[in-house]
Amino acid sequence: MSPRRRDAEGTAAARAERRAELLATAAEVFASQGYSATTIRKVADAAGILGGSLYYHFDSKESMADEILSTFLNDMWGAYDRVLAAGLGARETLEALVVESFRSIDRHRPAVVIYQNESKHLATSERFHYLLDSHRRFEEMWTSLLARGVAEGAFRADLDRTLVYRFIRDTVWVAANWYQRGGRLSADDIAKQYLAMVLEGIQASRP
């Protein structure tokens, strides 16, 4: 490899690393201050650079939010699709999806908060219509899985599938508001506790 090519690749890698750092900073600011209230200047201040320097990497605030959210959703759906393709029973599939959900929160916590708080507003823009598509796909995945579980005899026949879907969705993803990486419980530990509560309840077994 020529020195010129090596230098170019090193520069590209450094630029990509810096871009990722700036996106992480933007995600934290959007999550804590709200997308609408966040300006390019606020992101730049948090990153310790001049506002104009941010435009070297991104052409707008929308571009940053788009990349943050699409990266999170692509990663989440990649994990979900691997679970769905594994050929597990309904209960095992549910357990694996909950685990992957908490792992997504661990990897993308600020993006999850942004998605929860801002997706309804952002989805009014054509650029962010994929948020609505993801929401519809998510609901269909869960309600279909619950129906399959009932058919397999893994879940109770009297389940209101829409209600159970909303319960799982809300109880799992709201954890992004308090979850801290490196805390007392790992993402997998929390998933295990949530699954125990959902599938087994909290009442002690009686002798």
N, C-alpha and C positions, 0 to 999 in steps of 0.2 A: 504494500500500500504506500502510495506516495505521501510525503509530508504534507502537501497541500490538501489531499483528500482526508488525511487523518485529522488535520486541523479543522476542516469543514465539518467533519462528523462530530468532532469534539464540541464545536460551537453549536451545532444543531442539538446535541444532547443537553448541553447547558441551557439552551433556550427552552427546550421542552421541559426541563426540570424547573426552570424559573416560572414557566407558564403554569405548571401544576401547582407550584407554591402560591401563585397569585389567585388561582381558582379556589384553592383551599381557604385562603384569607377571605375572598369574596363570599364564599359559602357561609363562613362564620358570621360575617357582617349581615348578610341577607337574613340569616336565621335569627340573629339576636335583635336586629333593628327593624326588620320588615323590608320587603323588596321595594315598595313604593317610597319609603322614607330614605332609602339608601341611594346615595349619589356616587358617581365615579370618584369624586373627591374623597368621600368617606372611605371607599375601598382603598384608594391610593394612600391615604393617611394611615390606615391600618397596616398596609404593606410597607410603609416607610419610604414611599417614593412620591415623586411629583405626579399630579393628576395627568399631565400630558404624556408621561412615560407609560402609563397604563395602555394608552392607545397603540403603543408599539406592538402589544400582544393581542388586544381585543378592540373591535371597532365600536362596541357599545355595551351598556349594562345588560341589554337583552341577550347578547352573545354569550356573556358569562353565565347568566342564569340558564340559558339553553344548554350549554355544555355541562353544567353542573347537574341539571335534572336528567338530561338524556344519558349521561354516563351512569348515574345511579340506576335508572330504569333498565338500561341495557344489561347492566351487571345483575340486577335482581332477576330479570326475566331469563337470563342465561342460567342462573342457579335454579330457578323454578322449572325450566324446561328439562334440565337434567334429572330433576326429581320425577317429573311427570313421565319421562321416557324410561324410567327404571323398572316399570312393571310391578310396582308394589301394590299391596292391598290398600283399601281406602284409608284405614286408620294409620297405617305406616306412612302413607303419602301425606296425610294431614300432619303427622308428627314431623316429617322431614321438611315440609313447607314452613312450618312455624320456626323450626331451627334456622332455616335459610333466611327467614324474615329477620330474625334477631341478628344474624350475621351481617345482613345488609345494613341494619341500623348501626352495627359496630363499624362497618367500613364507610358508611355515608351518612352519619347522624345529621349534620347540618342540612344536607340535601333532603333528607326525609322531613325535617321540620319545615323547610321551604315548600316541599310538595304538599304537606298537610295544610299549611297556612295560606299559600298563595296560588295553588293550582286552579281554583275556581276562577280567580281573577285573570290569571295568565292565559287560561284556556280560551278566553274571549278573543285572543289574538290568533290569527291563522298560524303563526309560527309555532304556537304551543298547542295546537289541536291534538297532538299525539298524547297529551296528558289525559284527554277525555277517552281516547282509544285505550290507553293503558288501564284506566279506571273500569271501563266496560269489560275488558278482558279479565281483569282481576276478579270482578264480581262473578262473571261467568265461570271462571276456573273454580272458585270456591263453592258456588251453589251446585255446580255439576258434580264436584267431588262429594259434597254432602249427600246428594241424591244417590250417587253410586254406593256410598257407605250404608245408606238405608237399604238399598237393594241387596247388598252383600250381607246384611244383618250385623254390620259392625256398629251402626248408630241406631238410635231409637227411631221407630217408625213415625212417631208423632212430632218429629222436629219441624219447626218452622224454619225452612232453610234460609230464607232471607234474613230473619232475625238472628239466627246463629252466625251467618256470614258477617253481619254487622258487628256482632259481639266480638268475634275473633279479630276482625279488622281493627276495631277501635281499641280493644284491650292490648293488642300486640303493638300497633304502630304508635300509640300515644307514649310508649316507653322512650321514644326518641327525645322527649322533652326532659327526661331526667337521667337517661343512661349516660354513664361516663366510662370510657375505655380505661381499663386498668383498675376498675373499682373492685369492690369486695367480691362480686359475682361476675363471671365472664358471660358473654352473650349466650353460650351454650348452657351455662348453669341456669340463667334466667329462663331460657326456653324450656328447660326440663321442669322448672317449677310451674311455669304457665301451663304446660301440657298436663301436669299432674292435677292442677286445679280444674282445667276444662274437662278432662276425661275421667277424673276420679273424684273430684270435689275436694272439700277441705274437712269434711267430717271424719273423725277417727273411726276406723273399722271396729265393730263391736264383736266381742268374743262369742 
